[in-house]
Every structure is written in C-alpha cells, then in structure tokens.
Amino acid sequence: MNRFHANQNLPKRAITAIRKRFSLIEDKADDSVIDESLRSGVELRGTNLWVLMFAILIASIGLNVNSTAVIIGAMLISPLMGPIMGIGYGVGIYDSQLIRKSFRNLGIATFISLLVSMLYFLLTPLSDAHSELLARTTPTIWDVLIAFFGGLAGIIGATRSKNSNIIPGVAIATALMPPLCTAGYALAHANWHFFFGAFYLYSINCIFIAFSSILIIWVLHPSHKKFVDDRTESRVRRALSAVVILSMLPSIYLAGNLVNKEVFTTKANLFITNELTFEQAYITDKSINPAKKNIEITLIGAPVSQSHLKEIEARFEGYGLNGTTLIVHQTKNEVVDVTALKSNIVSELYKENLYQLEEKNTLIQKLQSELQKIDTNKTEWQNIAAELHAQYPQIREVLFSEAEQWKANDNSADQKIIVLNVMASSKLSRSEQYRITEWLKVRVKTDKVKLIVE
C-alpha cells in the first residue's frame, strides 16, 4: 500500500523538483533592491550622458573602419539598456510615472546618439559603407528573437541578488549602438533606405527587450506592483500585444525574403555544380539572381546546342527551381577567340591596376619636368657665364650651384640660394664684386645670391 502511494506521489515530486530546478525566486534579490536598481538605471544625466556620447563615437569609428572589436567595446560601455529595461519594469508594475520617465530618457538618448553619430560621419573623410554598417540596414525575425531572448537574460540578471556579467553580454548580443550609428551615417549621407532599416532594427531591439522585461516582472510579481483594476490591466495587455505584433510583422516579411534568397542561391549553386558540366566547354562566369529567378552563365569552348540546354532546363524541377530561367552566353563556333580573350584579360588587369598606372604616370611627368628644368638651368648658366666673361675678361672660370643655407642661432627656415664661385686671373675689387652680385640678382630674378671669389 505504501509503495502504491509512493508511486502515485512520484509525478508530484518530479514536478516539484523541476520547478525548484528552474525557479527564478530562490536567488532573486529583494524587491526593494530590484526597484532601486532598475529605477536608477533609467536616469540619463551627468556621467551616463557623457559615457553615452563617447560610446556613440567609439561605435561610429568602429563602423567607419569596419572593426568588430571596437564596436563590441562601445556596446559594453553603453548605458542605453537602463531606460529600456525601465520601460519594461514600469509596464510590469503599472507605474505610469516610471514609464513616462523611461520613455523621456530613452528619447533623449536616441536623439543625442543620432546627433553625435551624424556629426561624426559628416566630418570623417571615410565615407564607404563597410560590411559592419551594411549588416544593420536589413533587420529580420532573427533580430527579433535575439532582442527577445537577450532581454529575458538581461532582466533575469538585473533581478538577481549577486552581480553577474549578464547585462554586458546582453548589450553585445542585442547591439543597440550600431543601428543608431548606422542611422546617423544615413542622415549624414541622406540615405533614407539605410536610415529606416537601421532605425527599425534599433526599435525592434528596444521593443522586445522591454517586452521580455515585462514578462519576467509579471512572473516575479514584485511587491512594488501598483494596484490596478482588471479593466486597466486588460487594456495594458492588449496595447502591449498590438505593439509587439505590429513591430514584428515587417521583420517576418524581411526574414522570409532573406530565407527565400538563401534557399534559391543554395539550390542554384547545386544545380550548376551537378548539371552544368560540359566536355568541351567551361564556365568562366556565373550570376544567380534570386529576385528574378535567373541563373546566368558564360561559356568558352565548344558551343552547347539549344536542344541540350533545353534538356538541362527540364531538370530544374528536380532541384526545386520551378520557374527559373537559364541564360547562357557562349561563342558561336567551336574555336575560342584567343585574341578577344587576351584583350579581355589585359583590359581586366588594366582596370585592376589603373590607380597604380595613374600614380606612375604622375611620377614620370614630375621627373620629366625636373629633368627639363635641369636642362633649362644648364643652358641659362652657360649664357650667364659667357656674359660675365664678356664684362670681366679676367674671369677665367665660373661654378654655379643651388645650395641650402643654414646659419647658427637663426631659427628661420632653411632657404635655397644661388652660389656663384668665380676664379679670376687678377683680383676683383670690392666694387666689381658688388656690381657682379647685383647684376646676378637681376639676371636670375632672386635676391638669394652669394658670390665667392677665389
């Protein structure tokens, strides 16, 4: 009999053990501690405001230089999680004053973040949209799931009696900063497609972090919960459900498109690998367009007959590619146009190295200009020497040079001067040396002249 009762109590004991194992109550902090912690996180002034601006700048730089590590660092120090979880907590305990305060601080944080990131992207000389930035312009249902489960983890961590590293991890996973910075980039470049995509991703993260916070607060049922009637509670739940569903629908549609594109591309690549192999022709280029359901290839070698291509197209159904169009570009005869092929290769190589070629051309032109200047100066020096000898027959040899002048205790910049070294059969008087110097200044059109007589 006792054994029978023991067997009957086994399911109850199992359920009790499971509940105890997954309980959120045992290590929960006191309700007063939770309330104080979440309310303090809502504040956005002083230190938190400066940290937010610095985090936005760091995240913007990370997106600008395509550095994942820098972006992660910005997310770790961002204080944006506080107001969002404050909204969830406020709705969870039906505290309208806390909800309004959290929304106000989140709005201020969002405005400041957009402004700072926009100013950065207006001033930075780097304007390319790299992969880290582009990844924040097309949100999908997976972003919804990440925000939801991340929010669950975040609010559970925030309500524990022991400090944990959950909140920083949630900040990285849900990625609140990068979408805001991407929206700032879009404003700086007037790219509205990027802006709405990035801001929608940011909105998704905020909504579902707050929504998951509400659910956990309802489960924990804190003592600070305000008393409300059933009608008010029902109205809040309906409004919350509407916001969640409406914000999630576009992401489901975008996710469906993304999945369809990925599935089509995978099937198309498998089809090309298995079916588009020919004995005397080779694929040199391929293009897959999921939106138009096109597979486009370029062949060189022996042409493939239209009847053979029709047979290949008939196999689309076996790969789940119904309605797909196969576009084939190939030569009209079996002889490969080697000359044209070489021309194309040279053309591609030229395009790839166009920048280097332009740099080399610029350098060559600069060197040619320098050589021409040297030749001109050489002729000019010879004319000056002949004129000088005609005026002063005792001058037997002349040396010309350009030199850098430096003087001790002189902080002025070094200057180039023309040096004239004269060797004469008889000594030149001071007045003759002065006239030669003044004549040379007029002749070479500069006052930076030095005469040396030997």
N, C-alpha and C positions, 0 to 999 in steps of 0.2 A: 504493500500500500504506500509506504513512504517512498519507495522507488518510483511508483506511478506519479505521485505528487511532484517528486523531483524532476521527472521528465516533463511534466506539464509546466513547471516553472523555468525550464531551460530557455525557451524563447524569450521570456521576460528578462532573464538575466543577460542574455545575449544583447537584447535591445538596450538594456541599461548600460552594459559595458561599451557598446558602440557610441551611445550618447555621451558617455563620460570621456571616451577617447577623442571625440570631435567637439567637445564642449568649448564654447567661447567665453564661458563665465569664470572658470577656475582662475586663470591668470589675468583677468580683467582688472584694470586699475579702478580705484574708487570713482564713483560718478562725479564727485566734485573735482577730482584731478582731471578727468576727461574733459569736463566742461571748461575748466580754466585753460587747459592746453589748446583745445580747438578754438576757443574764443580769442586767445592771444595770437594764434596763427593768422587770424583774419586781419589784424592790424597791418597797415602798409604806410609807414611813415619813418622818417629818420634813417636808421641803419638799413632796414628792409628795402626802402626805396632806392638807396644808393647801390645796394647789392643787386637789386633787380636791373638797374641800368648797366652796371658792369657786366652782369651775366648776359644781357642782351648784346652788348658789344662783343663779348667773347664768342657767343654763338654766331653772330653775324660774320666775324672774322673766320670762324671755323667753316661756315658755309661758303664764304668767299674764296678760301684757299682749299676747300674740299678736304678738310681734316676731321675725321670722325672723332679722334681723341679730344680735340679742342671742343667740339660740340658736346661731347659727354661731360667734360669739365664744366661747361656752362650750365647744363641741366642739373648737375649736382648742387650748385650753389643758388639755384633759382628759388625764390620764395613764393612762386605762383600757386603751389599746392595748398597753401593756407586758406586763402579766400574760397577756393573751390570746395574744399572739404568743409569749410564753414557754412557754405550754402547747403550742402547735404545734411550737416548736423542741424542747421536751423529748420529745414523742412522736416527732418526726422523727429524733432521735439516740438514742432509747430510754433517756433519762436519767430514771429514776423519781423521784429526789430533786428534780430541777428541776420535774418535773410536779407533785409534791405541793406544792412551794413556790409555784408559779404559781397553782395552784387555791386555796391558802390565801389568798394576797394578793388574788386576784380576788374571793373570797368576802367578805373584809374590806371591799374597795372597794364591793362591791354592797350590803352591809349598811349601811355608812356613808352611801352615796348615798341609799338608801331612807329612812333615818332623817332625814337633813338635809332632803330634799325634803318628807317628810311633815310635819315640824315647820314648815317654811315655809308649806305650804298650810293648816296648822291655824291659823296666826297671821295670814295675809293676809286683808284684808277683801274681796278679789276672789275670788269662788267660781265664776264661769262657766267652762264648758269651751269654749275657743275652737277654731278650726279647726286650729291648730298642735298642740294637745293631742289632739284627736279623731283626727288623722291617724296617731297612734301606737297606736291601740287595735285595729286590724284588720290584722295582717300577712298578706302574700300571698307567692306564689312569687317575685315581683319583688324583695321584700326579701331573699329567699334569694340571688338572683342578684347583687344589689348587694353583699351581705356577702361572697359568694364572690369575685367579681372584684375588689372593693375589697381583700380580704385578700391576693389574689395580688399586686396592685400594691404593697401595704404591705410584704410580706415581701421582694419584689424590691428595693424601695427601701432596706429596712433592711440588705440584704446587699451594697450597693454600696460601692465604695471612696471615692466622692465623696458629700458630703452633698447631699441633694435635698429638695424640698418635697412629696415624695410622701406621707409619713406624715400631715401636717396635712390634705391633700386626702382621704385615706382616712378620717380621723376625721370629716370633714364628710359624706362620702358614706354611710358606714355608720351614722352617727347613733347612737352608743352612749348618749349622755347623755339625749336627750329621752325615750326609752322608760322609762328609770329614773325620771326626774322625773314622768312620767305615772303610773307605778306608785305613786310617793309620793303624788301627788294622789289616786289611787284609794283608798289606805289612809287618807288623811285624811278622805275622804268615804264610806268603807265601800262603795265601788262595786267589787264583785268582778269584774264583767264587764270593766270598764276595766283592773283590775289584771292579770288573767290574759292579756288581749290584749297589754298593754304589756310585761309581763314575758316573754311568749312571743317578742315581737319582739326584746327585748334578748337572750334566749337564742339565738335564730336568729343574730343578729349575732356573738355570741361563738363559737358552734359553727363557723360557716362561715369566719370569719376564721382561727380556729385550724386548721380543716381545710385551707384553702388554704395556710397557712403550712407545714403538714406536707408537702404535695405538693411545694412548692418546695424544702424542705430535703432531701427524698428525691432530687429531681433534682440538686441541687448536691452531695449526698453529701459533707458536710464531714468533715474528718479527726478531729474530736472525737466522731464517731459511736461509741457504745458497741458492743462486740461482743456479739451475741445469737445464739442458735441459731435454726434455721429454724422450729422449733415456736413459739417465743416471738414471733417476727416475724409468723408467720401468725395467731396469736391476737390480736395487737395490731391487725392489719389488719381481721380480722373484727369485732372490737369497735368499731373506728372506723367501719366501714361501717354497722353496725347503728345507732350513734348518729346518723350523718348522715341515714340514710334515715328513721328514726323521727321526727327533728326536722323533716324536710322535708315529710312527708305531710300534716299539718294545714294547712300553708301552701298546698299544692297544692289542697286542697279549698276553702279560703277564696278562693284566686285564681280557681278555677273558678266559684264563686258570683258573684264580682265581675264576671268577664267575661260571664257569662250575663245579669246585670242590665244591664250597659252595652249589650250587643248588643240585648236586648229593648227598652230605652229608645230606642236609636237607630232601630230598626225601627218602633216605635210612633210616634215623632215624624214619621218619613217618611210613615207611613200617615195620620196626622192631617192633614199638610200636603197630601197628594195627594188623599185621598178624602173627608175631612170638610169639604167646602166646599159651601155651600148658597146659593141665590139670595136667599131672604128670611129667612134665619136666620143668626145669628152665634154663634161660640163665645166665651163670656165666661170660662170656667174649664175647665181640663183637669187630670187627675191620672192618672199612669201608675204602676201597682203591679206591678213585675216578679215579686214573690214570689207574688202571687195571679193573675198574668197577666190583669190588668184594665186597660182604658182607659176612663176616666170623663170625660165632658164635660158642660157645662151650656150650653144654647142659649137665646137670646132671639129673638123674632120669630115668623114663621110656623112652626107645628109641622111636623115631618117625620114622614111616615107610617111605620108599623111595617113595611110592605112594603118601603119604600125603605131603612130601616135594616137589614132582613134582607139586601137585596141588597149593602149595604156590608159587612156581616159576612162575606158569602161571599167577599170579596176578601182576607181575612186570609191565606189560603194563599199568595197571590202575594207576600206580604211576609215569609214565614217566620214567621207569627204563629199557627200552628195551636194550637187550644185556648184562644185568647184570648177574653175576654168584653168586649163593648162595652156600657157603661152610659151611657144618655143621659137627662139631666134637661132638661125643656122645659115651657113653658106649654101649657095645654090648648086654647087658642084662638089665633087669629092676632093678637089685639090685645095688645100688650105692656102689662102693668100698670105704667104710669108712676109711679103713686103708690107702689106697692110698691118699684119700682126706686129712686125718690128716697129712700124710707125706708131702704133698704139702704145707699145711698151715704152718707147722713147718719150712719147707725149706724157704718159703717166709719171715717168721718172722726172721729167722736167717740171711737172706740176708739184711733185713732192719736194723738189729742191729749188723751187722758184725763189724762195726767200734767200737761200744761200747764194744763188746766182746774182740776185739783185745786190746783195752785200758785196760780193766780189767785184761787180761792175762799178759800184760806187768807189771801192778801194782803188781799182785800176784808174778810174778817172782822176781821183785825188793824186795818185802817184804821177800820172801823166802831166797833171797841172804843175806839180812840184818840179818835174824834170824840165818842163817848158820854162818855168821861172828861172831855174838854174842856167839854162842856155841863154835866156834873155839877159840875165845879170852878167854872164861871162862876156857877151858882146859889149854890153854897156861899160864894163870895167876896162876893156881894151880901148874903147873910144876915149874914156876919161884919161887913161894913161898917156895916149898919144897927144891929147890936148894939153896935158900938164907938161909933157916934154917940150912941146912947141913954145910954151910960155917960159919955161925954165930949162934951157938946154943942159945945164949942169946936172939935172936929174937923170940918172943912168938906169935906175931900177925901181919899180913900184910893186908893192904887195897889197892886195885888197883882201879883207875878210870881214865876216859878221861875228860878233862876239857878245857874250853875256857879261854885263858889267856888275860887279859887286864891290861894295865899299864897307869897311869896318865901321861899326857904330851908326850904320844907316839902316833904318827899319823899312825904308821904301822897297817896293818890289824890284827884283832884278829886271834890267832893261837891256834890249838889244841895241848895240851901237855899231857903226861902220868904222873900221880901223884901217887907216892908210899908212903903210910903212914905206918911207921914202929913203933911198940911198943915192947921194949926190957926190959928184967929183969934187965939189967945193962946198963949203959950209953955207947953208941958207941962213940969212939974217932973220931976226925976230919978226920984222915987218913982213918979210916974204912968207914966213911960216903962217903968220896971221892971215895974209891975203889968200894963201892956198886953202887954209881951213874954211874961211868964209866962202870962197868960191866953190869948194866941195859941198858945203851945206846947201847952196843954191842948186848945184848940179844934181845931187841925189835926193833933193827935196826932203831933208830931215836935219834937225839940229843935233841929232845924236851922232856926232862925228868926233873921232880922235886921230890926231896926226902924230906919227912917230918918225923922227928924223935921225938917220944914222950917218 
